[in-house]
Amino acid sequence: MVLPTKLLLEIVTPDRALVHERVDEIQLPGSEGYFGVLPGHTPLLAMLTVGELWHRVGQDQHYLAIAGGFVEVLPDHVTVLAQVAELAEEI
């Protein structure tokens, strides 16, 4: 089995879609603490809490503030369904 080299990250709220891009790494505020996701991660579903979510594309990190929701992690795709989320540059 060939492991993926990138993750497709999708972040959506009830109001809008915030992110839809291929990334190298993600860190999320889980209900049990922060956790990281790399390509090839084991599938999981997790609850999210209030905190900072960041994702990395090459050497560039991008930040979002997030308040609650769920995340579905697959080996090549991460979907975040957030109650509230704001891009750092919009705050």
N, CA, C and O atoms as a GROMACS GRO file, in nm:
protein
  364
    1MET      N    1   0.084  -0.118   0.000
    1MET     CA    2   0.000   0.000   0.000
    1MET      C    3   0.088   0.124   0.000
    1MET      O    4   0.181   0.135   0.080
    2VAL      N    5   0.059   0.216  -0.090
    2VAL     CA    6   0.135   0.340  -0.100
    2VAL      C    7   0.069   0.445  -0.011
    2VAL      O    8  -0.051   0.470  -0.022
    3LEU      N    9   0.148   0.507   0.077
    3LEU     CA   10   0.095   0.611   0.164
    3LEU      C   11   0.084   0.743   0.088
    3LEU      O   12   0.170   0.775   0.006
    4PRO      N   13  -0.023   0.819   0.115
    4PRO     CA   14  -0.036   0.950   0.049
    4PRO      C   15   0.072   1.046   0.098
    4PRO      O   16   0.125   1.029   0.208
    5THR      N   17   0.104   1.146   0.018
    5THR     CA   18   0.205   1.245   0.055
    5THR      C   19   0.142   1.377   0.100
    5THR      O   20   0.210   1.461   0.159
    6LYS      N   21   0.014   1.396   0.073
    6LYS     CA   22  -0.059   1.518   0.111
    6LYS      C   23  -0.194   1.479   0.167
    6LYS      O   24  -0.243   1.368   0.145
    7LEU      N   25  -0.255   1.572   0.239
    7LEU     CA   26  -0.391   1.557   0.289
    7LEU      C   27  -0.479   1.662   0.223
    7LEU      O   28  -0.438   1.778   0.210
    8LEU      N   29  -0.598   1.624   0.182
    8LEU     CA   30  -0.696   1.723   0.138
    8LEU      C   31  -0.769   1.770   0.264
    8LEU      O   32  -0.837   1.690   0.330
    9LEU      N   33  -0.756   1.896   0.298
    9LEU     CA   34  -0.818   1.953   0.417
    9LEU      C   35  -0.940   2.035   0.376
    9LEU      O   36  -0.931   2.124   0.292
   10GLU      N   37  -1.054   2.003   0.436
   10GLU     CA   38  -1.177   2.081   0.417
   10GLU      C   39  -1.226   2.125   0.554
   10GLU      O   40  -1.245   2.043   0.644
   11ILE      N   41  -1.247   2.256   0.570
   11ILE     CA   42  -1.300   2.311   0.694
   11ILE      C   43  -1.425   2.390   0.659
   11ILE      O   44  -1.420   2.485   0.581
   12VAL      N   45  -1.538   2.348   0.718
   12VAL     CA   46  -1.666   2.414   0.690
   12VAL      C   47  -1.739   2.446   0.820
   12VAL      O   48  -1.724   2.375   0.920
   13THR      N   49  -1.817   2.552   0.817
   13THR     CA   50  -1.907   2.590   0.926
   13THR      C   51  -2.049   2.589   0.868
   13THR      O   52  -2.065   2.572   0.747
   14PRO      N   53  -2.151   2.608   0.952
   14PRO     CA   54  -2.287   2.616   0.896
   14PRO      C   55  -2.303   2.733   0.797
   14PRO      O   56  -2.391   2.729   0.712
   15ASP      N   57  -2.218   2.836   0.808
   15ASP     CA   58  -2.230   2.955   0.724
   15ASP      C   59  -2.150   2.949   0.594
   15ASP      O   60  -2.195   3.002   0.492
   16ARG      N   61  -2.032   2.884   0.597
   16ARG     CA   62  -1.947   2.889   0.478
   16ARG      C   63  -1.835   2.785   0.484
   16ARG      O   64  -1.807   2.725   0.587
   17ALA      N   65  -1.773   2.767   0.368
   17ALA     CA   66  -1.654   2.683   0.359
   17ALA      C   67  -1.532   2.774   0.375
   17ALA      O   68  -1.522   2.877   0.308
   18LEU      N   69  -1.440   2.738   0.464
   18LEU     CA   70  -1.324   2.821   0.493
   18LEU      C   71  -1.197   2.774   0.422
   18LEU      O   72  -1.119   2.856   0.373
   19VAL      N   73  -1.175   2.644   0.418
   19VAL     CA   74  -1.051   2.590   0.362
   19VAL      C   75  -1.084   2.470   0.275
   19VAL      O   76  -1.166   2.386   0.313
   20HIS      N   77  -1.020   2.462   0.161
   20HIS     CA   78  -1.026   2.344   0.073
   20HIS      C   79  -0.892   2.342  -0.002
   20HIS      O   80  -0.879   2.401  -0.110
   21GLU      N   81  -0.792   2.274   0.058
   21GLU     CA   82  -0.661   2.270  -0.006
   21GLU      C   83  -0.581   2.148   0.040
   21GLU      O   84  -0.614   2.083   0.139
   22ARG      N   85  -0.478   2.118  -0.035
   22ARG     CA   86  -0.387   2.008  -0.001
   22ARG      C   87  -0.281   2.060   0.094
   22ARG      O   88  -0.218   2.163   0.068
   23VAL      N   89  -0.260   1.987   0.206
   23VAL     CA   90  -0.169   2.031   0.311
   23VAL      C   91  -0.076   1.917   0.349
   23VAL      O   92  -0.097   1.801   0.313
   24ASP      N   93   0.030   1.954   0.424
   24ASP     CA   94   0.129   1.856   0.468
   24ASP      C   95   0.105   1.806   0.610
   24ASP      O   96   0.142   1.693   0.644
   25GLU      N   97   0.044   1.890   0.694
   25GLU     CA   98   0.028   1.856   0.836
   25GLU      C   99  -0.083   1.943   0.895
   25GLU      O  100  -0.106   2.055   0.850
   26ILE      N  101  -0.152   1.888   0.996
   26ILE     CA  102  -0.260   1.961   1.064
   26ILE      C  103  -0.248   1.936   1.214
   26ILE      O  104  -0.214   1.826   1.257
   27GLN      N  105  -0.278   2.040   1.293
   27GLN     CA  106  -0.292   2.022   1.438
   27GLN      C  107  -0.428   2.075   1.478
   27GLN      O  108  -0.467   2.186   1.439
   28LEU      N  109  -0.502   1.995   1.556
   28LEU     CA  110  -0.640   2.026   1.591
   28LEU      C  111  -0.661   2.024   1.742
   28LEU      O  112  -0.592   1.951   1.814
   29PRO      N  113  -0.757   2.106   1.793
   29PRO     CA  114  -0.788   2.106   1.936
   29PRO      C  115  -0.896   2.002   1.968
   29PRO      O  116  -1.015   2.034   1.966
   30GLY      N  117  -0.856   1.880   1.997
   30GLY     CA  118  -0.951   1.774   2.030
   30GLY      C  119  -1.006   1.790   2.170
   30GLY      O  120  -0.948   1.861   2.252
   31SER      N  121  -1.116   1.724   2.198
   31SER     CA  122  -1.178   1.733   2.331
   31SER      C  123  -1.088   1.673   2.440
   31SER      O  124  -1.105   1.705   2.557
   32GLU      N  125  -0.994   1.588   2.402
   32GLU     CA  126  -0.901   1.527   2.497
   32GLU      C  127  -0.762   1.589   2.488
   32GLU      O  128  -0.668   1.540   2.550
   33GLY      N  129  -0.748   1.696   2.411
   33GLY     CA  130  -0.619   1.763   2.394
   33GLY      C  131  -0.585   1.777   2.246
   33GLY      O  132  -0.653   1.722   2.160
   34TYR      N  133  -0.481   1.853   2.219
   34TYR     CA  134  -0.438   1.876   2.080
   34TYR      C  135  -0.382   1.748   2.021
   34TYR      O  136  -0.317   1.670   2.090
   35PHE      N  137  -0.406   1.727   1.891
   35PHE     CA  138  -0.347   1.614   1.822
   35PHE      C  139  -0.312   1.653   1.679
   35PHE      O  140  -0.375   1.740   1.619
   36GLY      N  141  -0.210   1.587   1.626
   36GLY     CA  142  -0.161   1.616   1.493
   36GLY      C  143  -0.201   1.508   1.395
   36GLY      O  144  -0.223   1.392   1.432
   37VAL      N  145  -0.210   1.547   1.268
   37VAL     CA  146  -0.245   1.455   1.161
   37VAL      C  147  -0.146   1.474   1.047
   37VAL      O  148  -0.122   1.585   1.002
   38LEU      N  149  -0.089   1.363   1.002
   38LEU     CA  150   0.000   1.360   0.887
   38LEU      C  151  -0.062   1.269   0.781
   38LEU      O  152  -0.150   1.189   0.813
   39PRO      N  153  -0.019   1.279   0.655
   39PRO     CA  154  -0.071   1.189   0.552
   39PRO      C  155  -0.052   1.043   0.593
   39PRO      O  156   0.052   1.006   0.647
   40GLY      N  157  -0.152   0.961   0.567
   40GLY     CA  158  -0.148   0.820   0.603
   40GLY      C  159  -0.200   0.791   0.743
   40GLY      O  160  -0.191   0.677   0.789
   41HIS      N  161  -0.254   0.890   0.812
   41HIS     CA  162  -0.305   0.873   0.949
   41HIS      C  163  -0.414   0.767   0.952
   41HIS      O  164  -0.489   0.751   0.855
   42THR      N  165  -0.424   0.696   1.062
   42THR     CA  166  -0.530   0.600   1.083
   42THR      C  167  -0.665   0.672   1.086
   42THR      O  168  -0.675   0.778   1.147
   43PRO      N  169  -0.768   0.617   1.023
   43PRO     CA  170  -0.900   0.682   1.025
   43PRO      C  171  -0.952   0.698   1.168
   43PRO      O  172  -0.936   0.611   1.252
   44LEU      N  173  -1.017   0.813   1.192
   44LEU     CA  174  -1.079   0.837   1.322
   44LEU      C  175  -1.182   0.948   1.312
   44LEU      O  176  -1.180   1.029   1.219
   45LEU      N  177  -1.271   0.951   1.408
   45LEU     CA  178  -1.367   1.059   1.429
   45LEU      C  179  -1.338   1.116   1.566
   45LEU      O  180  -1.315   1.040   1.660
   46ALA      N  181  -1.340   1.250   1.580
   46ALA     CA  182  -1.312   1.310   1.709
   46ALA      C  183  -1.394   1.437   1.727
   46ALA      O  184  -1.428   1.505   1.631
   47MET      N  185  -1.424   1.467   1.853
   47MET     CA  186  -1.490   1.593   1.886
   47MET      C  187  -1.383   1.701   1.900
   47MET      O  188  -1.272   1.674   1.946
   48LEU      N  189  -1.418   1.823   1.860
   48LEU     CA  190  -1.327   1.936   1.873
   48LEU      C  191  -1.379   2.031   1.980
   48LEU      O  192  -1.499   2.035   2.009
   49THR      N  193  -1.288   2.106   2.039
   49THR     CA  194  -1.322   2.202   2.143
   49THR      C  195  -1.273   2.340   2.099
   49THR      O  196  -1.227   2.357   1.986
   50VAL      N  197  -1.282   2.437   2.187
   50VAL     CA  198  -1.234   2.572   2.157
   50VAL      C  199  -1.082   2.571   2.154
   50VAL      O  200  -1.018   2.517   2.244
   51GLY      N  201  -1.023   2.630   2.051
   51GLY     CA  202  -0.878   2.635   2.043
   51GLY      C  203  -0.830   2.682   1.908
   51GLY      O  204  -0.905   2.737   1.827
   52GLU      N  205  -0.701   2.659   1.887
   52GLU     CA  206  -0.634   2.702   1.764
   52GLU      C  207  -0.608   2.580   1.677
   52GLU      O  208  -0.552   2.481   1.723
   53LEU      N  209  -0.648   2.589   1.552
   53LEU     CA  210  -0.619   2.486   1.453
   53LEU      C  211  -0.517   2.545   1.357
   53LEU      O  212  -0.532   2.659   1.313
   54TRP      N  213  -0.413   2.469   1.325
   54TRP     CA  214  -0.320   2.516   1.222
   54TRP      C  215  -0.293   2.404   1.123
   54TRP      O  216  -0.301   2.286   1.156
   55HIS      N  217  -0.261   2.446   1.002
   55HIS     CA  218  -0.220   2.351   0.899
   55HIS      C  219  -0.098   2.408   0.828
   55HIS      O  220  -0.079   2.529   0.818
   56ARG      N  221  -0.015   2.316   0.778
   56ARG     CA  222   0.111   2.354   0.715
   56ARG      C  223   0.110   2.310   0.569
   56ARG      O  224   0.074   2.197   0.536
   57VAL      N  225   0.153   2.403   0.483
   57VAL     CA  226   0.175   2.375   0.341
   57VAL      C  227   0.320   2.414   0.315
   57VAL      O  228   0.354   2.532   0.314
   58GLY      N  229   0.406   2.315   0.295
   58GLY     CA  230   0.550   2.343   0.283
   58GLY      C  231   0.599   2.400   0.415
   58GLY      O  232   0.583   2.337   0.519
   59GLN      N  233   0.660   2.518   0.411
   59GLN     CA  234   0.709   2.583   0.533
   59GLN      C  235   0.610   2.685   0.590
   59GLN      O  236   0.636   2.744   0.695
   60ASP      N  237   0.498   2.708   0.522
   60ASP     CA  238   0.400   2.809   0.564
   60ASP      C  239   0.293   2.748   0.652
   60ASP      O  240   0.230   2.648   0.615
   61GLN      N  241   0.272   2.809   0.770
   61GLN     CA  242   0.165   2.766   0.860
   61GLN      C  243   0.050   2.865   0.852
   61GLN      O  244   0.071   2.986   0.844
   62HIS      N  245  -0.073   2.812   0.854
   62HIS     CA  246  -0.194   2.892   0.849
   62HIS      C  247  -0.278   2.859   0.972
   62HIS      O  248  -0.291   2.742   1.008
   63TYR      N  249  -0.334   2.962   1.038
   63TYR     CA  250  -0.403   2.944   1.165
   63TYR      C  251  -0.550   2.980   1.154
   63TYR      O  252  -0.589   3.067   1.077
   64LEU      N  253  -0.632   2.910   1.235
   64LEU     CA  254  -0.774   2.938   1.249
   64LEU      C  255  -0.810   2.928   1.396
   64LEU      O  256  -0.752   2.848   1.470
   65ALA      N  257  -0.905   3.008   1.438
   65ALA     CA  258  -0.966   2.992   1.570
   65ALA      C  259  -1.090   2.907   1.548
   65ALA      O  260  -1.166   2.929   1.454
   66ILE      N  261  -1.112   2.809   1.635
   66ILE     CA  262  -1.223   2.717   1.618
   66ILE      C  263  -1.294   2.698   1.751
   66ILE      O  264  -1.230   2.699   1.857
   67ALA      N  265  -1.426   2.680   1.746
   67ALA     CA  266  -1.504   2.660   1.868
   67ALA      C  267  -1.602   2.546   1.846
   67ALA      O  268  -1.713   2.567   1.796
   68GLY      N  269  -1.561   2.427   1.881
   68GLY     CA  270  -1.648   2.311   1.876
   68GLY      C  271  -1.668   2.254   1.739
   68GLY      O  272  -1.641   2.318   1.637
   69GLY      N  273  -1.714   2.129   1.737
   69GLY     CA  274  -1.742   2.061   1.612
   69GLY      C  275  -1.685   1.920   1.612
   69GLY      O  276  -1.658   1.862   1.718
   70PHE      N  277  -1.668   1.868   1.493
   70PHE     CA  278  -1.618   1.731   1.475
   70PHE      C  279  -1.517   1.729   1.362
   70PHE      O  280  -1.516   1.816   1.274
   71VAL      N  281  -1.430   1.627   1.365
   71VAL     CA  282  -1.335   1.606   1.256
   71VAL      C  283  -1.339   1.459   1.216
   71VAL      O  284  -1.345   1.369   1.301
   72GLU      N  285  -1.336   1.436   1.085
   72GLU     CA  286  -1.320   1.301   1.031
   72GLU      C  287  -1.184   1.296   0.964
   72GLU      O  288  -1.154   1.375   0.875
   73VAL      N  289  -1.102   1.203   1.010
   73VAL     CA  290  -0.967   1.186   0.956
   73VAL      C  291  -0.962   1.056   0.876
   73VAL      O  292  -0.997   0.949   0.927
   74LEU      N  293  -0.920   1.067   0.752
   74LEU     CA  294  -0.893   0.952   0.667
   74LEU      C  295  -0.747   0.961   0.625
   74LEU      O  296  -0.686   1.066   0.642
   75PRO      N  297  -0.688   0.855   0.571
   75PRO     CA  298  -0.546   0.861   0.537
   75PRO      C  299  -0.506   0.974   0.442
   75PRO      O  300  -0.392   1.021   0.446
   76ASP      N  301  -0.599   1.019   0.356
   76ASP     CA  302  -0.565   1.123   0.259
   76ASP      C  303  -0.661   1.241   0.259
   76ASP      O  304  -0.654   1.326   0.170
   77HIS      N  305  -0.752   1.249   0.358
   77HIS     CA  306  -0.857   1.351   0.358
   77HIS      C  307  -0.898   1.381   0.503
   77HIS      O  308  -0.923   1.289   0.581
   78VAL      N  309  -0.905   1.509   0.538
   78VAL     CA  310  -0.951   1.550   0.670
   78VAL      C  311  -1.065   1.650   0.651
   78VAL      O  312  -1.050   1.750   0.582
   79THR      N  313  -1.180   1.620   0.713
   79THR     CA  314  -1.295   1.708   0.705
   79THR      C  315  -1.327   1.760   0.845
   79THR      O  316  -1.350   1.681   0.937
   80VAL      N  317  -1.327   1.893   0.861
   80VAL     CA  318  -1.361   1.957   0.988
   80VAL      C  319  -1.498   2.020   0.972
   80VAL      O  320  -1.519   2.105   0.885
   81LEU      N  321  -1.592   1.980   1.058
   81LEU     CA  322  -1.725   2.041   1.065
   81LEU      C  323  -1.727   2.120   1.194
   81LEU      O  324  -1.746   2.063   1.302
   82ALA      N  325  -1.709   2.251   1.184
   82ALA     CA  326  -1.695   2.336   1.302
   82ALA      C  327  -1.822   2.415   1.327
   82ALA      O  328  -1.888   2.460   1.234
   83GLN      N  329  -1.855   2.432   1.454
   83GLN     CA  330  -1.968   2.519   1.489
   83GLN      C  331  -1.935   2.663   1.455
   83GLN      O  332  -2.015   2.734   1.395
   84VAL      N  333  -1.814   2.706   1.494
   84VAL     CA  334  -1.764   2.841   1.465
   84VAL      C  335  -1.617   2.830   1.430
   84VAL      O  336  -1.542   2.760   1.497
   85ALA      N  337  -1.574   2.899   1.324
   85ALA     CA  338  -1.433   2.903   1.287
   85ALA      C  339  -1.404   3.034   1.215
   85ALA      O  340  -1.486   3.083   1.138
   86GLU      N  341  -1.287   3.090   1.242
   86GLU     CA  342  -1.245   3.216   1.180
   86GLU      C  343  -1.099   3.205   1.139
   86GLU      O  344  -1.016   3.158   1.217
   87LEU      N  345  -1.068   3.246   1.018
   87LEU     CA  346  -0.929   3.253   0.974
   87LEU      C  347  -0.856   3.361   1.054
   87LEU      O  348  -0.915   3.464   1.086
   88ALA      N  349  -0.730   3.339   1.086
   88ALA     CA  350  -0.654   3.434   1.167
   88ALA      C  351  -0.653   3.573   1.105
   88ALA      O  352  -0.664   3.672   1.178
   89GLU      N  353  -0.642   3.582   0.974
   89GLU     CA  354  -0.636   3.713   0.909
   89GLU      C  355  -0.770   3.787   0.910
   89GLU      O  356  -0.775   3.906   0.879
   90GLU      N  357  -0.878   3.718   0.946
   90GLU     CA  358  -1.011   3.780   0.953
   90GLU      C  359  -1.049   3.826   1.094
   90GLU      O  360  -1.151   3.891   1.113
   91ILE      N  361  -0.968   3.791   1.191
   91ILE     CA  362  -1.000   3.827   1.330
   91ILE      C  363  -0.951   3.968   1.360
   91ILE      O  364  -0.968   4.017   1.471
   0.00000   0.00000   0.00000
